[in-house]
Amino acid sequence: MPAFIALTRIVGSPARYGLASGWELSPAWERVRLEQSVDLRLLARALELDPESLREANAELRYPVTPVYEQGYFLKLPAGLGRRASELLADPGSRLLEYRYHRLASGDTLYGLSRRYGVALPLLERANAGLDPRRLAVGGVVRIPVIDAALPVAARPAAAPPADFTGLWTVEVGDTLWAIARRLATTPELLASANGRSLDDPLKPGETLKVPAEKP
């Protein structure tokens, strides 16, 4: 029997040949050109989509944030949602990317910050359009796109500080909640909560923070 005829019979009656029935058609997709970076989780929320389905459709992305390309990035969306997505992208009031903030210290460069926070340099430059990387002023603030959080920072529930936040940390130039949290094996959210501040509040050199107590 020719292979083509055999395959046709199997496809027509899968159960007869011991295969699962109930074939599902692949969903229809369309592509939308992005000229800005967006967080797929926030876009999915705005479009009332399952974030995981959007991630799976764009599986080439390492992080849930789209990259910056000169020719734009073509995002795959379920058919029929391209127009709505374009409207959201054109609306300056749409929040489609989360940021954390870094107060510049002596010696800071955009390249160094991109390495420190794990953010591609073009994405960091786009997030700070108009900022001259050759003239970074100490005390200025740089926006850092959040690409590595499990959830958008603003959407995380506030956590109560644990009982062992009895240690003290004196802030030095260049310190951030994220950097301190990494060194002390905690999270920036817990540090912020323990010290009655928000994640976006800049740290001032010389101030004291409550941190996890050192284990004996």
PyMOL commands that set and color helices and strands:
alter all, ss='L'
color gray80, all
select helices_A, chain A and resi 3-12+15-17+40-47+51-57+82-90+110-117+121-127+153-155+177-183+188-194
alter helices_A, ss='H'
color red, helices_A
select strands_A, chain A and resi 29-34+73-78+99-103+141-145+167-170+208-211
alter strands_A, ss='S'
color yellow, strands_A
deselect
rebuild
show_as cartoon
